[in-house]
């Protein structure tokens, strides 16, 4: 008992003398590039309590989690920074970095440890494979790029797990709070955020799983009768126990087509929610609206476009199909205006994929106003032509009969 009391007093004395010395360990802007989802757990036994007496943690959590919005963002590269000058004491690399299932035994995965003045150590976990830029014994400076964020080890989403330790014996919460430390270790501490945020949202022409949404599929907002599903999905921060969330699907004349939702039983600080409809023959063509509500307040809205089927007949004596899509319409699509085989002019290059009715890719490449799709080598038959753009997703789909 006496030993425990001595240790407690030592730790409390150390915390009281905390000096603001750390810079942010992750590159980017809070709320735009990442969010803080979990802080150090201050709860006794099995209770959960973060440094602001709330639930942004989980039982026994010893660090702070800076979480990205998707694996697609991870692939683009988000840098991890040394929080302070010091000497690298540990590195571990080579672990798989796209984990989506929590396995405690996998630990921090790829990680770096750095020792600093004041007998402090920082650890940077779940790093991208082969991204570590420092070796044991290297001296680093505050703000130096040392690796990139990923999802290696015991991780379900791409994030940086940051830990602070004293004498490699006691872990410390670097943030201040009414239920935590009196002072902060950060030179410019990120404000505690318990607000509700729609971090990401989109529509898609598939039936997703949680793993699908973690990849953040590219926006698809133009659909036709060859699609099976239309999905709206969102990534949310700051849901609280008792909150109601719902999605409504409105037809072009603003009639409610479908609605679903439910009430939450616990707090959620990083939460995927999706709703989908089956495409049916009775659905009206035109511009639909999908609205997302939290506690009956409209928080997010998306427009989608359900297009009337378009069949293009290609004369066997004319083997060129001119495919042109309006660039402005791609950003704010409307019902496509076309004349003969030509849509409005396109100033940017698009990809095309031509499929047989059996689902095999027959032809693919690039098309623009100066690059028509050549169909001369095709056998007579029925094909499906997809036009897509990396920025805007799928722009058009046609049935081609030759």
N, C-alpha and C positions, 0 to 999 in steps of 0.2 A: 504493500500500500504506500509506504514512504517513497519507494523507488518510483512508482507511478506518479506520485505527486511532484517529485523532483523533476521528472521528465516533462510533465505538464507545465510547470513554472518556467522551465528553460525555453520551451516552445513559445509560451505566451510572451516572455521577455523578448525573444527574437522577433516575433511578429510586431510587437510594439515599436521596434526600432527599424521597421521596414523602410528602405530607401527607394524612391522612384528611380529606376535605372534601366528598365527594359523598353525596347521599341516593339512594335507589333511583329509577331513571328510569321505573318502571312501577308502576301502582297495583295492589294486591292482595297475596295471600299466596302465597309459594312453595309449590309442590306442590298447591295448591288451585286457583289461578287461572292459574298459568303455571309453566314450568320453564326452567332454563338449559340449553340444548341444546349450544351451541357457544361456546367461549371463543376467545381469540386463539391462533393457531397459532405455537408456539415451535419447531417442527421445522425442521431444516436441509433445504434443497433440497426434495425431494418427500416427505420424511417428515412425519408428523403427530404433534404432541405438544402437549397443553394444559399449563397451568401446574402441574398435579399429575402430570405425566409419564404421563398417560393419553390417551385418544383422543376427548375431547369437543371436537372441532374438525374442520376440514377444511383441506386444503392451501391455504396463503396467506390464511387468514381473519384479518381485521384488527380484528375487533370481538367483541362479546358478544351472543348471541341469546337474548332472553327470549320464549319461544314459548307461545302460547295453546293451548287444547285443541281448538278447532274454529272454523270460520267462523261458526257460530251464536253462539258466545260473542263473536266479533268484532262481529257485528251488534248485540249488546246494548250494546256500548261499553266499551272498556277504556282508561283515560286514560294518556297519556304525560306524565311530569313532568320539569321541568328539574332536572338533577342538582346544580346549584349556581347561585348568583347570577351574572349576567353580562349580556352584550349580544348580541342576535341578530344574526348576520352573514350568514346565508343562509336562505332558505326557497324551496321548490319545491313546487308543488301542481298538481292537475289530472290526474294519471295514474290509469289504471285500478287499482283496489285489491283485486281478487279474483283475483290471479294464482295459478296452480297448476302452472305449468311454469317451470323455471329458464331464464332468458335473460340471460346475463351483461351484455349491452350495455344492459339496462334499469337497471342500477345500483341506487341507493337508492330509486328511485321518488320518492314524495313525502317530503321530508325537511326537517329544520331543523338549522342550525349555530349554536352559541353559543360566544362567547369568554369566558374566565374569568381571574381573577387568576393570576399565575404563568405567563402566556403559554400557557395550556392552552385547547384547543378540544374541545367535545363535539358529536357528530353523532347524530341520531335518524332512522333510516331506515325505509322501507316503511310509511309512515303512511297513515291513511284519507283518501281524497279529500275535500276541503272541510272537514277537521276542524282544520286548523292555525289556532291562535288568536293567533299573534304575527306581527309584521312585522319586517323588517330595521330595525335601529336601536332596537328596543324593549329596555328593561331588564327582566330577569326575576329572580325570587327562587327559591331552592332549594325544590323541592316544588311549584312552580306548574304547573298543568295547561296544557300547550302544544299538545296534539293527542291523537289516538287511534290505537291499534294497528290495523294492517290488513296487507295483503299486496300492496303496490304494488312495482313494479320487479322486480329479480331475486329472486323469492320464490316458494315453493311452498306455504307455510302462513302463517297470520297470526302475525306476530311483530314485536317491536321489535329492530332491529339498532342497537346502541349502540357508538360509537367514541370513543376518547379520543386526542387528538393533542397534541404539544408543538410550538409554533411553526409549526403547519401543515406540519411537515416529517417528524416521526417519530411513528408510532403507538405507543401504550402500552397494555399490558394493565393495567386498573385493579385486577385481583385479584392477591392474593399467592399464592405456591405454591412448592413445593420445586423445581420446574423452571421457575419464572418469577421474579417480583419478590419481594424480601425483605419489602416492606411493601405496604399496601393504600391505595388512594385512597378507599375507602368508609368512612363513619363507622360503619356497622353492616353489615359485609360478609356477604352470604348465604353460609352454609357450602357448601363444595364437596360435591356430591351425586353419588355413583356408584351409588346403591342401585337396586334393581329396584322399579318402581312401575307399577301398573295405573292410568293416568291417566283412562281412560274406558272404558266397556263398555256394550253394549246388545244387544237382539235386534230384528229387523226382518223385515218380510214382503216382501223383495225380494232380488234378486241384485245386490250392490253392486259398484262400481268404487272405486278409490282416491279419486277425486274425490267420490264419493257420501259416503264415510266422513269426508272432511275437513269436510263440512257437518254431521256428527253427526246423522243422521236421528233423529226422535223415537222413543222407546221404543214398540215393539209387542210385547206378550207374550201376546196372545190370538189364536189361529189357528183356521181351520176348513178344510173341504174345498175351498172356493173359492180358497184360497191355493195358490201354486205352490212357493214356497220359504220356508224359515225360515233366517235368517242370525244367527249370533252374531258380534259383532266387538268388538275391543278396541284401545285405543291404549296403547302400552307404552313405558316409559322404562328404560334400564339393562340391555338385553340384551347379553350378551357372547359373543364367539366361542366356539363349542363348546356353548352352551346348547341344550337341547332344549325345544321348546314343542309343546303338543298340546291338542286339544279332544275331549272325549267327550260323546256324546249318550245319555242314559239314559231309558228308557221309564218310565211310571208305576210299574211293578213293579221298577224299578232294574236292568233288563236293558240291557246295552250294545247300542245300535242302530247306532252309527257312530262311528268315531274316525279322526282324521287329525292329522299333525304332522310336524315335521322338525327337523334340527339347523342352527344358524346358523354361517355361515363367518366372519363379521366382527362387530365391535361395532356395536350399534344403540342410539341414544339417544332416538329418536323413531320409533316403528315401529307401523304398522297391521297387525293380523293378523285374519283372519276365516275362518270355517268355515260351510258351509251344508249343508242336507239338502233333497232333493226330497220333497215331500209325496206319499205313496203310499196307496192304498186299504187296505193291510195295516197301517198305523200305528195303534196303540191310542190311544183317546181318554183324556184325563185330563191330569194334571200331570207334565210332563217336567222333567228337570234337564240343564243344559248346564254342564260343568265345564272350566275352563281350567287347564292345568298348565305349570309351568316347572321343568325338571329334576326331574320327577315329584313336585313339591310343588304342592298345590292353591292357586292364587293368586286365582281368581275363580270365582263360580258364579252362574248365572241360572236361574230357574224360568220355564217357558213353559207355556201351557195350550192343548191341542189339543181343540177342542170338537166334540161330535157335531152333525151338521147339524140345523138347526132351520128348519122350514118353517111359516110363519104363513099360514093361510087367512083372508082378509078377506071377510066376507059383504058383497055389494054393497049390502045395505040398511043396513049399519053402516060408514060411511066414515071412522071415526076409529080410528087405531092408537095406543094409549097406550104410549109407550116410556119405561120407567123402569129405571134401573140403580142398584144399591146402591153408595154412595160408598165405604164401607169395602172392599167387594169390589173396587172399582176400584184401590185401593192394594195389596191383596193378593188378586188375583182367584182365585176358585175356580170350579168348574163352576156355571154359572148356574142358579139355582133360579127357576122361573117357573110361573105359573098362568094359563091362558088366554093373553091377549095382553100381560100385565103382568108385568114384572120387578120386583124389590124397589124400594122408593121411592128417588127420586133428589133430593137437596137442592141439587145444583149443575147448572148449565145445560150441555148438551152440544150439539155440532153434529151434524147428520145430513145425509147425502147419499143420495138415492134414484136408482138407475141402472136403465135398461132393460137387457134381456139383450143388447142390441147395444153396451152400454158408454156410452151417452149419459146425461148427468145430466138427470133428469126434474124433480127437485124437491130443494131444499136449504134449510136454515134451522136454527133452534135448537129444542131440545126439553128439557123437564124434567117434573117431576111435574104441573105445572100447564099445560104446553104440549104437548098430544098432536100427533102428526103427522097432518095432514089428508089423506086419500086420496080424497075425494069426487070430485075432478075427473079422476081417472085413468081411462083406458080399461082394460077387463078385460085381464089379462095377467100376466106373471111379472116381478118386479122384485127388485133387490138393495138392501137398506137397510143403510147403514153408520152406526154411532154412534161418535163420537170425542170426546175431551176433550183440550185443549191440554196439560194437565199429564201425563196418563197414557197418551196415545196412543189407539189404537183400542180400544174397550171391547167392542163386539159387532157382529156382522154376521148378517143374516137374509135368507132368501129369502121374499119376500112374493108370494102368489098372490091376485089379485083376479078 
